[in-house]
Amino acid sequence: MSYIDELVESGGNFIVQRAEGSASFSPASEKDSDLESFQALVRKLRQRDGDGFRIFREHVTSDRAEDLVDLVVVTIET
């Protein structure tokens, strides 16, 4: 089982949308607390980049003073 599959199955305080060869991750809501807790998943994805997937794009929210990521799109390696 791939790391992405593990994330999808275990769930968490984030939303996963899976497509053929890719997946996108975003916070569970637009609440500050969800956006902040989502940063832990962003760090984990960055650490595991290359472990069956590649980070294709990260989107940094524009309405916060801090550089917080609110979307991560990965391509899944086969």
SVG drawing of the C-alpha trace seen along z (x, -y; Angstrom):
<svg xmlns="http://www.w3.org/2000/svg" viewBox="-15 -40 27 42">
<polyline fill="none" stroke="black" stroke-width="0.4" points="0.0,0.0 1.4,-3.4 1.7,-6.3 -1.0,-8.2 -3.4,-5.2 -2.5,-5.1 -3.5,-8.8 -6.7,-8.3 -7.7,-5.3 -6.6,-6.8 -8.4,-10.1 -7.7,-13.2 -8.5,-16.8 -8.2,-17.2 -10.0,-16.5 -8.5,-14.2 -9.7,-14.1 -8.3,-11.1 -8.1,-10.9 -6.3,-8.7 -2.6,-9.2 -3.1,-12.1 -4.5,-13.3 -5.2,-16.7 -5.2,-17.5 -6.8,-20.5 -7.9,-21.5 -11.2,-20.2 -12.6,-23.8 -11.6,-27.4 -11.3,-27.8 -8.0,-29.1 -7.6,-26.0 -8.1,-23.6 -5.7,-25.5 -3.0,-25.6 -3.4,-21.8 -3.2,-21.1 0.4,-22.4 1.4,-19.2 0.2,-17.2 2.0,-19.5 5.3,-18.9 4.7,-15.1 4.0,-15.2 7.2,-17.2 9.2,-14.7 7.8,-11.7 8.0,-13.4 9.5,-10.8 8.1,-7.8 5.6,-6.7 4.4,-10.2 5.7,-13.7 4.4,-17.0 3.2,-18.7 1.8,-21.9 1.4,-23.7 -0.9,-26.7 -0.1,-29.3 -3.2,-31.1 -3.2,-34.8 -5.4,-36.0 -3.1,-35.3 0.0,-37.2 1.8,-33.8 2.7,-31.6 0.2,-28.8 -0.4,-26.1 -4.1,-25.5 -3.7,-23.0 -1.2,-20.3 -1.6,-18.3 0.6,-15.2 1.2,-12.9 1.2,-9.2 4.1,-7.2 3.3,-3.8"/>
</svg>
